[in-house]
Amino acid sequence: MSTNKIHYLDLQTQYHTIRKEVLAALDEICDSARFAQGPITTVFETSFANYCGVKHCVSVNSGTSALHLAMRCLDVGPGDEVITVPMTFIATTWAISYTGARPVFVDIDPERRTMDPAKLEAAITNRTKAILPVHLYGQPADMEPIMQIAERNGIAVVEDAAQAHGAYYQKRRVGQFGVMGCFSFYPGKNLGAYGEGGALVTNDDDLAARARALRDHGQSQRYYHDEIAYNYRMDSFQAAVLNIKLGRLDGWNAARTLHARKYSELLSKLPIRVPPHFKDSVSVWHCYVIECDGRDEVRSNLREKGIETGIHYPLPVHLQRAYSSLGHRVGDFPISEELSNRCLSLPLYPELTEVQVTAVARALAEILITK
C-alpha cells in the first residue's frame, strides 16, 4: 500500500486555512450567548441571498429540512405527487414522503445525469403538485425545458441544489429558477458547515415568510403559533462558519474546476467515461464522477494504492427498501441504474494538489490497463 495516502476529502487542511477566523467567531458567539438563530444567522442569510441572486434566504438546520419546508410551503400533502429523479441522495424523497405525498420518478439524461426533460411530461398527472429536479454532482439540471413544461402545466418547481453552491445555468445561479431552491451545508459540501445546516432561497415574499415561521415552531410572533411546525433553526456557530467560508467559495470552486479539467485531460484515453462539459452550464464539481466497468474492483485496487474514493450513489432511490411500497423493480429506470452500478467519485477538493490529481490518474491507468 502507498504511504502517500490521498484522501477522498480533506477538511482538516481546509480548516487550518481559516482556523483563526473560525475560533474568533466561536469566541464571539460564546461571549454573546446568542447560540440559536442568533444575529449572525441573519448576516449569513443576507450574504447567501446576495450570492445566489435572490431576495430571501431562510437558514435551517439541514438540507433535508429545507426541502421539507419547501414542500410544506407549497401545501404538498396526502394524495399529491411530486416528480423527482431516482438518482439522488434519499433526502430528496424524504422531503416528499414527510408530507404524505408520493414520489414519482423520472429517469435521468445519460449525458447530464440530471432529470431528463424528454421524459418529464409523461409523468405528470392531475395529482402532480411539484417538480423537484436535482443539480447532481454540482452539474445544473437542464432547467429551461423543465421550467417550460412546468409552466405549461401550472406546476411549481423546487430546485434541489444541495450539491451545487455557486453553479450557473444559462449565466444565472442555481436557486433562481424554481419558486424555491434548497441547499445543504453538510460538512463535505462545497460550502459546508462544521455540523449540519441548510437553506431555502426564494424571490417570493410570502413563501419566505412562511418558511421562516415553519422553521421556528410556526411563530408569527413569540409564543403565538399559527400552524403545526418544526424546530428547524440554524445554530449561530454554523452560520458564522458559513459566513467565513462563503467569501472563499468562488475561489474554492475555481480550484475544483481546475482539478476536474486536469482529471479529464489525463483520463481521456482510458476505457472509462469522464463527466462531460456543457456550454449552457458552469458546474462547481461537488463530485468528479467517472463511470467504469468493474467499479467495485477498481475501487478496491485504488484503495490498495492508498487512494480513497466514493460512490454517489450505489442504489437508486426507487430500489431502496424504504420505498418498496412504490412497487418499482430493476429495469424501471435503466439510466439511473446503470450509473449507480458504474459510478466512482475520485478525490476532489480545493486543497488537492496537481501532483495528487496526477497520482490518482496514473494509478487508475495502471489498474485499467492491467485488468
SVG drawing of the C-alpha trace seen along z (x, -y; Angstrom):
<svg xmlns="http://www.w3.org/2000/svg" viewBox="-56 -41 61 49">
<polyline fill="none" stroke="black" stroke-width="0.4" points="0.0,0.0 1.2,-3.5 2.5,-5.5 1.2,-8.8 -2.5,-8.3 -4.8,-10.5 -8.0,-11.2 -11.3,-11.5 -11.9,-14.7 -9.6,-16.6 -11.5,-19.0 -8.6,-19.3 -6.4,-21.1 -9.1,-23.5 -9.8,-24.2 -6.2,-25.2 -6.5,-27.9 -9.4,-29.6 -8.7,-28.4 -8.1,-31.8 -11.2,-33.3 -13.4,-30.3 -12.1,-30.3 -12.6,-34.1 -16.2,-33.7 -16.9,-30.9 -15.5,-33.1 -17.6,-36.0 -20.8,-33.9 -20.0,-32.3 -19.5,-35.8 -22.8,-37.0 -24.6,-33.8 -26.8,-34.0 -26.5,-30.4 -29.7,-29.5 -30.8,-31.5 -28.8,-34.5 -27.9,-37.7 -25.1,-36.0 -27.7,-33.8 -29.3,-37.0 -25.9,-38.2 -25.3,-34.9 -28.9,-34.8 -28.3,-38.3 -24.9,-37.3 -26.1,-34.0 -29.2,-35.5 -27.0,-38.1 -24.6,-35.4 -27.4,-33.4 -29.0,-36.5 -32.3,-36.1 -34.4,-38.2 -34.6,-35.8 -32.5,-33.1 -34.1,-31.2 -31.4,-29.3 -32.3,-26.0 -30.6,-23.1 -30.1,-20.8 -30.7,-20.5 -33.3,-17.9 -35.3,-20.4 -35.0,-23.0 -36.6,-20.5 -39.3,-19.6 -40.1,-23.3 -40.3,-23.8 -42.9,-21.1 -44.9,-22.5 -44.8,-26.0 -46.4,-24.6 -49.0,-22.7 -47.9,-19.4 -49.8,-16.6 -51.5,-13.3 -52.9,-12.4 -50.4,-14.7 -47.5,-13.6 -44.1,-15.2 -41.9,-14.3 -38.1,-13.9 -35.3,-11.6 -34.2,-8.2 -30.5,-9.1 -30.1,-11.3 -29.4,-11.2 -32.5,-9.9 -33.2,-13.2 -34.7,-14.5 -37.6,-12.0 -37.7,-12.1 -39.0,-15.6 -41.8,-14.4 -42.7,-11.5 -42.7,-13.6 -45.8,-15.4 -47.6,-12.2 -47.2,-12.8 -46.0,-10.2 -42.6,-10.5 -42.9,-9.9 -39.7,-9.3 -38.4,-10.4 -35.1,-8.9 -32.0,-10.9 -30.5,-12.0 -27.4,-9.8 -25.2,-12.8 -26.1,-15.4 -27.1,-12.9 -29.9,-15.1 -33.7,-14.9 -34.4,-14.1 -36.9,-16.7 -38.0,-14.5 -39.4,-12.0 -41.0,-14.6 -44.3,-15.4 -45.4,-11.8 -45.0,-11.6 -47.4,-14.5 -50.9,-13.7 -53.7,-15.7 -52.2,-14.9 -48.8,-16.4 -48.2,-19.2 -44.5,-20.0 -41.4,-19.1 -38.2,-18.6 -35.1,-18.4 -31.7,-17.7 -28.5,-19.5 -26.4,-16.4 -22.6,-16.4 -22.5,-20.1 -23.9,-20.0 -27.1,-22.0 -30.2,-20.3 -31.4,-21.3 -33.8,-23.9 -35.1,-25.7 -37.2,-22.8 -38.1,-21.7 -39.5,-25.2 -41.3,-25.3 -43.1,-22.1 -43.9,-23.1 -45.3,-26.5 -47.4,-24.9 -48.9,-22.6 -49.2,-25.1 -46.9,-23.2 -44.4,-24.7 -40.7,-23.8 -38.3,-23.5 -34.6,-23.1 -32.6,-20.6 -29.3,-22.5 -27.7,-20.6 -24.6,-19.8 -24.4,-23.0 -23.5,-26.0 -22.5,-28.7 -23.2,-26.7 -24.6,-28.5 -27.2,-27.6 -27.5,-30.0 -25.5,-32.6 -27.8,-32.5 -27.0,-30.9 -29.0,-27.8 -31.7,-28.6 -33.2,-31.3 -35.2,-29.2 -37.8,-27.4 -40.1,-29.1 -37.6,-27.9 -34.2,-26.4 -32.8,-24.2 -29.2,-23.9 -27.4,-21.6 -24.4,-22.8 -23.3,-19.3 -19.6,-19.5 -18.5,-17.8 -20.4,-20.2 -18.7,-22.9 -20.0,-25.3 -20.0,-23.2 -20.7,-23.9 -19.0,-22.3 -22.1,-20.3 -25.5,-20.3 -27.0,-23.2 -29.2,-24.1 -31.1,-27.0 -34.1,-27.7 -33.8,-30.6 -36.7,-32.3 -37.8,-35.5 -41.3,-35.1 -42.0,-37.2 -44.9,-35.1 -43.1,-31.8 -40.1,-33.2 -42.3,-34.4 -44.0,-31.1 -40.7,-29.2 -39.3,-31.4 -42.4,-30.7 -42.4,-27.0 -38.7,-26.6 -39.4,-28.3 -42.4,-26.4 -44.9,-28.2 -44.5,-31.5 -45.6,-34.7 -44.7,-36.4 -43.2,-34.9 -45.3,-32.3 -48.1,-32.6 -48.2,-29.6 -50.2,-29.7 -49.8,-26.1 -48.1,-22.8 -44.5,-23.4 -40.9,-22.4 -37.7,-23.3 -35.5,-23.7 -33.5,-26.7 -29.8,-27.1 -27.4,-27.5 -25.3,-30.6 -21.9,-28.9 -22.8,-27.1 -23.9,-30.5 -20.6,-32.1 -18.6,-29.3 -20.6,-29.5 -20.2,-33.3 -16.5,-32.9 -16.4,-30.2 -18.8,-32.0 -16.2,-34.6 -13.9,-31.9 -16.4,-29.8 -15.8,-31.1 -12.1,-30.6 -12.6,-27.0 -15.0,-26.2 -12.4,-27.5 -9.8,-25.2 -12.2,-22.3 -12.7,-23.2 -9.0,-23.2 -8.7,-19.7 -11.7,-18.4 -10.1,-19.7 -6.9,-18.0 -8.6,-14.7 -10.5,-14.9 -7.3,-15.6 -5.3,-12.7 -8.2,-10.2 -9.5,-10.9 -7.9,-7.9 -8.8,-5.3 -11.7,-2.9 -13.9,-4.9 -16.5,-7.7 -15.5,-11.0 -18.0,-13.7 -19.0,-15.8 -18.9,-19.6 -22.0,-21.6 -21.8,-25.1 -25.0,-26.2 -23.7,-25.5 -20.9,-26.1 -20.5,-23.0 -19.0,-23.5 -17.7,-19.9 -19.0,-18.8 -18.0,-15.3 -15.9,-14.2 -17.7,-11.0 -16.3,-8.6 -18.1,-5.6 -16.3,-2.3 -16.8,1.5 -16.0,3.5 -16.4,0.4 -16.0,2.2 -12.9,4.0 -11.4,0.8 -12.3,-1.0 -10.7,1.8 -7.5,1.6 -7.3,-2.1 -7.7,-1.6 -4.8,0.7 -2.7,-2.1 -3.7,-4.5 -6.4,-6.3 -9.8,-6.9 -12.9,-7.2 -16.7,-7.5 -19.8,-6.1 -22.7,-8.5 -24.9,-6.5 -24.8,-2.7 -28.5,-2.1 -31.1,-4.4 -34.0,-5.6 -36.6,-3.6 -34.9,-0.3 -34.3,-1.2 -36.1,0.9 -37.7,-2.2 -39.6,-2.7 -40.5,0.9 -44.2,-0.1 -44.0,-2.0 -43.6,1.3 -40.6,0.4 -38.4,3.1 -34.9,3.3 -35.2,2.0 -37.8,-0.7 -35.2,-3.5 -32.3,-2.0 -30.1,-5.1 -30.1,-5.7 -29.5,-2.0 -26.6,-1.9 -25.0,-5.0 -25.4,-3.6 -23.6,-0.4 -20.7,-2.2 -20.2,-5.5 -17.0,-6.2 -16.2,-9.5 -12.5,-10.4 -10.8,-12.6 -11.8,-16.3 -11.5,-19.2 -9.9,-22.7 -6.7,-21.8 -5.9,-18.8 -2.7,-19.3 -1.9,-18.8 0.6,-16.1 -2.1,-14.2 -4.5,-14.5 -1.8,-13.1 -1.1,-10.3 -4.8,-9.3 -4.9,-9.3 -1.7,-7.3 -3.0,-4.7 -6.3,-4.4 -4.5,-3.9 -2.3,-1.2 -5.4,0.6 -7.4,0.4 -4.5,1.4 -3.7,4.5 -7.3,5.6"/>
</svg>
